[in-house]
Amino acid sequence: MGASSSGLLDEAKISHIKGIIDSTFQDFSVFYRQQYSSAYAGHLHQEVEPKKEGRGLLLTQRPECAPEEVLYQGNVKFSCWDEQGKKFRERYAVLRRDYKVEIHENKESFNRGCAAKLVLQPTGGSVLTSEEESRAHLEKMCAVILNGKEDSSTVVSSPDVIAVYLHLPNTGYACFLFQQEEERDHFLSALKTCIRHRNLDPWCKSSYESHAYMRALRLDRQDKGCYESWDMLLGTEEEVLASQVMEEVLPWLQSQLQSKVKGKKAERIRQWLATVHATYTLVLEQLISSMEVLREECRQNATANQALIRSNLDQIVSSLSFLEQKVRVCIREEAEQVYSESVAPYMSSILEVLTENISAGIHGMQQTLHTQMDSAFTHTNGGTEDTKKALLSLRSISLDQCYRQAKNLTQTLADLKLRFGLISSERLVHSAHLEMEQLLDSAVYTLELFLQSSARLQPSEIPVKMERAKERVLKQLDYDSRVVQRRLYQEALLEITLPALTRRMDIKWKTELQQFEQYIFSDYSSFILIHNVHEDVLRNILSTEIEK
């Protein structure tokens, strides 16, 4: 977003930042190489013996939409952080199913197929709708540089109109102005959808490579004394790593530049944002390049080991199972005691918070669909075109009120941030939002499939067909909603509490785990990792307790 260079970053500072990137990535890559080999062996095993799936869902999921499908398009007045002081410009905003925010010169240039003037990646974005909130958020992000100095200048200034402020971590902010509240709300809903998908879509489709990445990230952070990582998984793998690097780079940059950033408040903020933007661009570009090289290296190594793994798969699986039993016998009693002391007393309160907010949101989604179905079909006369219009209206149902109910988790989980080190509830909230979105869309799509044959019916038969289809879909939606809620609660309870259990167990077992390496044949040592076995045993023990 905006300018990508800053005069405050001289060669010495750039060199130092590159050194931090290299050091951080080298630490991570050691764990990634180990985990990739282990995950690839597990992938080959699953090809031979696929895991049994849990309870399936009844509703039919709509085929994946084309990334060019438009969620929103319209005229806006637009400005971003590096244009501070300039007038808002008339622009044409387009949000598609690739979940990026495109800013075009105007509607005509968009229709001609011209490239966007600016494309925003909304990963991790915060959306605000008042100038005061935006200014407060901005000054909080720049607090160290501002250093308590006050002046009369304003930072985010706009006419008294309807606005949306999009603040992006490490890349500044943008402001969109609208003439009508209805238009603003339509844009806001699409923008929040884009943020949710950019945050979580990279983690929705499980693969052995993503599995290797997540385990490598956990172990890398644990090696530095930080056991929480699940709530960091927002955006692509490279973006997650970049955020971790920026956690180290930003305090150093602040100490280097605090006395050098001068001028009025607006200018100091502009200089700092430009510096952070340039730094983040450097960090992300270097990590993208490094991850590409690392993945290719690991893929080639996995291919070279494929024959060895396949020919010894039975022995590898047997060795792994034997080792799991050994570890379980040694740690189970202590793990269950730690669970009962440090985790169990808080389980019911965590579950209460989850059910109170997520259940309310999902129930609201069901009620909204029921009401909208009744309304849509009441105004049809049984004709094919009327039915199509009714179904089309169901695809644009707003769930904003339901989303707000689930977002209450942000406040109610505040105590857990202290006790369990929960960095942010954003991932959990967005997971709940995406599940609601998916449930609603699957229900509407299933209804569409049920009613496809209505064109062949007599007009008098269509209302009966519609009522039966509606009842069937609502029953399936109710069942699927309960399954999804159970899955959400179990995942949340596990990921929130597992770091606390692992931290306590590592006090004793982190060094003593080495004794189990004697049970691993040297030929299989790349595919069976004792730390993985230990984590899996703890995860299974905790999962068993959660499911009781």
BELCOR-V480358 format. One line per field, one symbol per residue. ss: DSSP state (H for helix, E for strand, C for the rest). psi: psi as a letter, one per 30 degrees, with the letter a starting at -180 (. if undefined). burial: # if it has 24 or more other ideal C-beta (glycine too) atoms within 12 Angstrom, else .. A space follows every 10 residues. Layout:
ss: ???
psi: ???
burial: ???
This chain:
ss: CCCCCCCCCC HHHHHHHHHH HHHHHHHHHH HHHHHHHHHH HHHHHHHHCC CCCCCCCCCC CCCCCCCCCE EEEEEEEEEE HHHCCCCCEE EEEEEECCCC EEEECCHHHH HCCCCCCEEE CCCCCEEECC HHHHHHHHHH HCHHHHCCCC CCCCCCCCCC CEEEEEEECC CEEEEEEECC HHHHHHHHHH HHHHHHHHHH HHHHCCCHHH HHHHHHHHHH HHHCCCCCCH HHCCCCHHHH HHHHHHHHHH HHHHHHHCCC CCCCHHHHHH HHHHHHHHHH HHHHHHHHHH HHHHHHHHHH HHHHHHHHHH HCHHHHHHHH HHHHHHHHHH HHHHHHHHHH HHHHHHHHHH HHHHHHHHHH HHHHHHHHHH HHHHHHHHCC CCCHHHHHHH HHHHCCCCCH HHHHHHHCHH HHCHHHHHHC CCCCCHHHHH HHHHHHHHHH HHHHHHHHHH CHHHHHCCHH HHHHHHHHHH HHHHHHHHHH HHHHHHHHHH HHHHHHHHHH HHHHHHHHHH HHHHHHHHHC CHHHCCCCCH HHHHHHHHHH HHHHHHHC
psi: kakglkffjl eeeeeeeeee eeeeeeeefe eeeeeeeeee eeeeefeeik kklakllekk kklklkffkk ekklklkkkl eggkfllkkk ljkkkaffhl jkjleleeee ffgllkfkkk jgkgkkklgk eeeeeeeeee fgeeeehfkk lfllejklli lklkkjkkkg gallkkklek eeeeeeeeee eeeeeeeeef efgejklfee eeeeeeeeee eefggjfkfe ffijaleeee eeeeefeeee eeeeeefeff jlaleeeeee eeeeeeeeee eeeeeeeeee eeeeeeeeee eeeefeeeee fgeeeeeeee eeeeeeeeee feeeeeeeef efeeffeeee eeeeeeeeee eeeeeeeeee eeeeeefegk gfleeeeeee eeeffgkkge eeeeeeffee efgeefeeeg gjekgeeeee eeeeeeeeee eeeeeeeeee gefffflkef feeeeeeeee eeeeeeeeee eeeeeeeeee eeeefefeee eeeeefeefe efffffffgk kefgfffjke eeeeeeeeee eeeeeef.
burial: ###..#.##. ..##..##.# #..##.###. ########## #####..... ......#.## .........# ########## ####...##. ######.### ####.....# .....###.# #########. #..##.###. ##.###.... ....####.. .######### ########.. ..##.##### ########## ###....### ########## ##....#### ########## ########## ..##.###.. #...##.### ########## ####.##..# #..##..#.. ##..#...#. .##..##.## ..##.###.# ##.###.##. .###.##..# #.###.#### ########## .##..##..# .#...##..# #..##.#### .######### .##..#...# ########## ########## ########.# #..#...... .##.##..## .###.##### ########## ########## ######..#. ..#..#..## ...#.##### ########## ##..##..
